[in-house]
């Protein structure tokens, strides 16, 4: 018996129960020669709106050594499943700062190998965090230490849970496998646009936490990293504050996986001599259309077919001065408050697994470089980008009139540079919105780039630029700095391991998780000799 992977096969909508016959025809096999079939990859081809269909590849077990239109399949290695305790690591103490995907996967791998792992997390455990987030989203008090940015699971927990990535690391297989073992749906293995959804992610991260604890790891929630203790050129301990008292934790290594919004940690690392440099990121607005509009635009007459989930899009326009692109598109989702500081407004998108909310939304963001930010008047030091973010977020709060109300404007009125009398789409931001001219919020060249892109996107998706609303401001697309590290994954300050999106080495759940595993492997290499 041999396992093969088929070349792509077109599968009509409504024919997903006929895989075996389609495979037999494509691969020149008889039905009884195919012993088992597993869906390997599936995407939607909607280029021809009269013939929307799936494009699939399959893993097949056959009793022949050769089949047409297929090639032998070798399963990737799952490093997490294969990890075994190692006496060389017993007693080696690692502190992981941050319980987002990078921190959790790093801690999970190290705990499986018998390291003494302590995870320090500024925010709350998942149940308490979810309560805090739900209350704030619906109009309650803001908690600066536990919100959409901080707490078990990191910022990605309250998003769409997208698992799309541009990296090609073999470690992605281990990440996906672990997610499924922790309760994620099986379809993330084969979907071309895999996602978990916030409603399922809260349980997934709880399972990851429980597995780390079962391996001997410890969690300190509500514990903010507030300092490092250095001896010579290396850190030997960290200080954490739990709201009432400060504790010093000695360790052999410190994984800094605190996310793109931990501004205090950036400054802390800089203060102990870590090399921190500015980097490009993107800012902009959230655009929102009805889910029905996006589905009809993408799928045509097949928009309501039972086999199709809510439609997504990916749009890019390379303008004369800046690139503008859609980011973190959330089909059937909501616009949510994602600020991590008081008296600021930051927006992001969130979807549940079913993606069945009335609207679909996406960020429309423009890439800004350190030179751009200097030209905007925010200086040219390492934290200029961070100050730029903060200023936009405070101005958005003021433009909304306070109480975390978000400024909002029709797409057409944004292009015309005028206030909206009413909204063409009911905004989903639950704390409330206020009509405001968003062009006064962002630098002129950014608003001009968004306007230019909207006109282009309207030609790609008819009506995109005439029937939606914009809500501001989107600033947390990625970290505004990079914490430099060497080939051994350590900072120039010894024993510090900058990791994940906050350190500038990842851009989403999967790449952050992979980076956490890469750092864990580097730590293993260090202590193996």
N, C-alpha and C positions, 0 to 999 in steps of 0.2 A: 504494500500500500504506500503510495506517495502523495504528498501534498503539493498542489500547484496553485499559482495565482493567475487568474484569467486576465487577459487584456480587457479594456473597457467595453462594456456591453450596454446598449441602449435598452431601457426598460420602460414601456409605456405606463402612464398613470393607470391605476386600476388593475395592473398586471403583476403586482408584487408577490402574488401567490403562485406565479408561473416561472420562478427563477430557474428551476431545474431543466425545463424544456429549452429555455433560451440558452442556457449554458451548454447543453448537449448539442444544440444546433451550431453554436459559435465554435465549439471545441472539437467538433466531429466525433462525438461520443454517443454511445447508446445510454439510455436512461439508467439501465441496471449496472453500468460501469461506474456511475457516480455514487459513491458510498455516503458522502456527506457534503453539505454546502454551508458555508459561512459567509455572510455579507462582509466584505472587507472595506470598501470605500463606496460612498454614495453622494452624488451631487445632483443638483437640478440644472438642466439645460433649458433656459427660457428665452434663448435668443430669438427663436421663431415662436411667436405667441400663438400660432395655430398648431404647434406641435411641442408643447411643453412635456418633457419627459425626464426620467432619471438616467444618469450615466453611472454604472456600477461596475466594480470588480469584485471577484469572489475568490475565496479559498475553497478548493475542492479536493477531496480525498478520492483517488481513483485507483483502480487495480491495473493500470497500464503505466509503463515507464515514460510514455510520450503522448502528449495531446497537442492538438493544434491551437494556436492563439493563447497559449499559456506558458508559464515558465516555473521551474521549481521554486518553492517557497521555503525560506529558512526563518524561523521565528527569531525576533530580536531577543537580547538578554535582558531580563528584568533584574536589575541590580538590587532592588529592595527585597524582592522575593528570595533572592539567593544570599542575602546578607546573613552572616553567622557571627556569633560572639567570638571575640578574639582576646586572649589573655594579655596580649601586648598593650591593649587599650584600657584594661581594667584600672580604675583609679585616676585616669586622666580626666580632668575637669574642664568642661567647655560650657561657657555661658553664651546662649543664643539670645540676642537682644532683638525682639520683634517676632510676633507669631502670625505673620502673613505667610504666603506660600513659600517664599524662600526660607524663612526661619523654620517653618513646620517641616519641610522636607529635609532640611539639613539636620534638624533635631531628630527626626525619625530615623534617618540612616545611621547617625552616630549612636543613637540609643540601641539600635539593633546590634551594633558591634561592641557594646559593653562600655562605651564612654559614660562618664558621669555627667549628664546633661541637665542644665537648668535653663528654662526659657523664661525670660523677663519680658513682660508685656505691659505696656502703659495702660491699655484699655481693659475692659471687662471680659470675663468668660462669655461664651456665646449666648447663653440664655439671658443673662443680665444685659449684655450688649444689644441684643435684638429688642428687648423691652425699651432701652434707652433710645435706640434709633427710631423705633415705631412711634414712640411718644413725641420725639422731636419732629419727625416728618409730618405728623398730624397737628402740630401747633404747640407742643409742649416745650419745656425748658431745654436749653442747649447744654450738653455735657462736654466740656473741652477735652476730657481724657478718654471718653468712650463715645464714638460716633461712627459715621460712615467711613472714616479714615482709620480709626484706631480701635483695637480690640481683637479677640481671637479670629483668625481668618484673614485679617488685613482688609484693605480697601476693596479687593475683588469680591469679597463675600456679599456685599450689597451693590451688585452690579448685575450684569446679565450672566456672569459666570462663563464668559467666552473662553474657549480653549484653542482658538486659532493662533497660529504662531508662524513667524517667518524663519525660525531657526531649524536646523536639520540634525540636531544632536540625537544620537541613539538613545540618550537618556529620556527623551520624550515618551518612549514606549513605557518605561518604568513609571513615569508620572501618571500616564493614563491608566495603567494597570492598578496603581495604588488608589486613584480616584474611584474606580469601579469597586475595588475591595472595600472602600470606605462608604459606599452607598450611592455613587453617581450612576446615572443610567447607562446601560450597555451601549446605547447608540453613539456615545462619544467616540467609540472605536472606529466607526465607519462613516459618520457624518463629515461632509466636507467643511461644514461650519459648526463644529461641536460646541455645545454649551450645556451648563448644568442648571442654571437658574438660581436665584437667591433663595427660593423656598427650599430647594434641595441642598444648597451649599451650606446652610447653617447646620444641617445634620452631618454633612460630609466632614466639615472641619472639627465637629465634636468627636467624630470617630477617629480622626487623625490624632487629636489630643489624647483620647483614651488609649490609643495604641502606644503613643510615646510614654505615657504614664505606666502602662503595663510592662514596658521594657525597662522601667526604672527611672525614667525622666521625671523632672519636676517642673511645675509652672508657678510663677509668681505673677498674679494679675494685679492690676492697679499699682504697678511698680514702675516708676519712671527712671530711666537711666539718667543720672545727674553728675557723674564724674568718673574719671579713671585714675588709678594709682600707677605711677611709672617708677621703674627702677632702671636707670640707664636709658637705653633706647627702646625699651619694651614695656608694655602694660602688664602688670601682674595681678591687678584687681580692678573691679568696677564698683561704683557706689550707686545704690538704687534708693529711691524715696517712695514710700508706700502711702504718703499722705499725712503720716504722723511722725514717722521716724526714718532715719537713714541707716542703711545696712551696707557693709562692705563685703563683697564676695570675691575671694581669691580663686583663680583658675589658670589653666594652661593655655587657654585660647578664648577669644571673644569675637563671636560672629555678629557683626552689625548688620541686621536685616530689618531696619526700622521703617522702610517705606519712603515714598517720595514726599511725604508731608511732615516728616519729623525735622522741622527746621531747627529746633533746639539741639538735636543731635549733630547736625551739620556744624553748628557753631562749636559744640563741645569737641568734636574731632579736630577741628581747626585749632582750638585752643591748646591741644596736647601735641601739636606738631604734625598731624596727618596732612598729606598732600591732597588738598581739595581744590578742584578747578571748575570754572563755570562751563556749562554746556548748553546746547540748543534745546528748546522744548517748544510747545505750541500752546496758543491761547485762542479763544474764540467764544462761540455761542452754541447753545443747543437749538436745533431745529426740530419741529414737531409737526407731523402730519397725521391724519387718521390712518389707522391700520388698513382700512378698506381701500383708501387711496393708493397706498404703497403696494398692497397685494394686487390691485387691478393694474397698476402701472407695470408691475414686474411679471405677472402671470396671465394677463388678459382674460379670456373667457374661462380659464382654468383656475381663477382666483379663489373660488370656493371649493375646489376639489378636496375631498377628504384626505387624500394622500399628502397634501402640501401643508406645511406649517406657515406661520406668518413670514412674509417675504422680507428680505434684507437688501441692502445695496451697499456698494462701495464706490465712492466718487472722488476723483482727483482732478484738480486743475492747476497746472504750472503756469502761474501768471508772470508778468514782466518783473515784478519785484519780489513776490512771495508765492509759495505753494499753499493752496487751500485744499483741505481734504476732509472727508467724513471720517469720524473716529468713534469707536465704541458704539456702533449702531445697535439699538435695542428694539427689535421688532415686538410689537404688542407689549410695550413697557410704559414706564413712568419717568418723568424728570424729578429728581430728588435733590434735597439740600446736602451737599457734600463738604461743607466747611469744617475746618478743624480749629478755628479761632473764633472767639466771640465777636459779634457785631460785624460779621462779614457774610457775604453771599457767594457761594460756589455751587454750581449745578453739575450734575452727572446723570447718567441714565441707569435704570434698573429694570430687569424683567424677571418674572418667574419662569419656571421651566415651560409651562404651557404657552407662554407668549400670547395671551389672549386678552390683554387690555385693549381699550378702544383706540389708543394712539400708538404710533411708532416714532422713535426719536433717535437723533444722532448728534454728536458734536460736529460743528463745522469750524475747524481750527486752522490757524495760520502759523507756520513755523517761524520762530524768532531766534536769532543768534545773539551771542553776547554783544556783538557790534551793534545790532539793531537796538538792543536794550540800552546801550550807552547813548546811542543817537536819540532815543526817546527821553533821555534826561535822568536816568537812574544810576549813572556812574558806570565804572568799568572794573570794579573789584569782583571778588569771587561770589559775593552775595547780592549782586545787582539784580539778577534774575529773580531771586527770592523777594526782594523789595518790590520789584515790578508786579509780581503775583499779588503780594499783600495789598498794594495800592489799588489794583483793579478790584480785588475782593471787597475792600472797604468802600470803594466808590459804588460798586454794585449794591451794597447794603443801603447806602444813602439814596441811591436812585430808586430803590424799591420802597423807600419811606420808613425803613426800620422793621423790627420784629421778624426779620428773616424773610420778608416778602421779596419776591424776585421781580426785577424789571423785565417787561415783556413787550413785544412789538410784532405786528404782522410782517411777514417777509416782504410784501409789496411796499409797506410803509417804510421799512428799513431802507429799501432801495430809493424811495422818494424823499428820505430824510425828514419824515414827519411823524407825529404821534398817531397812535391808532385809537379810533373812537370805540371800537369793539374788536373782538378777536375772531378770525375766520375759522380757527380750530380751538375747541375748549382746552386750555392748558391743563396738563395733568399734575403740575406742581402743587402739592396739597396745602402748603403753607400760605398759598395765595400769591397772586401776581398783580402788578401795577403797570398800567400803560406808561411807557417811558421811551425816550429816543435813545436806543442803544448805540447809536453812532457817536454820542457824546461820551460813551464809556471807554471805548478803545481808541488807540492812536489812529489817526486818519488813514495811514497806509495799510493798516490791518482791516479797517472797515471797507476800504476801497477794494482790497483783495477779496473779501467775502462777497461784496456786491458783484464783482466781476465773475467770481466763481458761481454765484447763484444764477446768473444769466446763462452760463455754460451748462450748469446742471439742469436747468429748465429745458434745454434742448435735448438732453439725454433722457430725462424723465419728465414728460410733458406735464406741466402744472406744478412742478417742484418749487418754482420760484414765485408762485402766485396764490397758493392755498394753504400756507403753513404759518406757524408762529415761531418766533425766536425768543429764547430766554437766556439771560446772562447771570453770571459769567462763567465760562469754562476755563480753568487755569491749571488743573492738576492732571495734565496728560502724561507727564513724566517728570523726573527729578530735574531741577534747575542746575544741579551740580553733579560732578563725578568725583568719587573718592578713589584716588588712584591706588592700584595694587600691582604687585609684581607677578612674575611667573609662578610663584608659590602661593598666590592668592592673598598674600598679606600686604597690608599697608606698609609704608616706610616706617611706621611705628610698629615694632614687633608685637606679635600675638593678636593683632587686630585684623579681622577678615571682613572687609566690606563686601556686602552681598546683596544681590537682587536689584529691584527697581530703584530704591532710594539711593543706592550707591552708584547708579548709572550704568548697570550691567544687564538690565532686563527691561522688558516692556510688556508686561501682561502676566497672567497667572502661570501659563506653561513655562515661559522663558525664566520667570522668577523661580519657579519650582526647580527647573533644571539647574539654574545657577546655584541654588542651595545645595543640590546634590554634588555639583562640581566642587564647591568649597568643602563639603564634607569629605569628598575623596582626597582633596589636597591635605586636609588635616590628618586623614588616615596615612597618607604617604609620609608626612612629617614624623609621625610617631611610630612608624613601622621600622625606622632605622635607629 
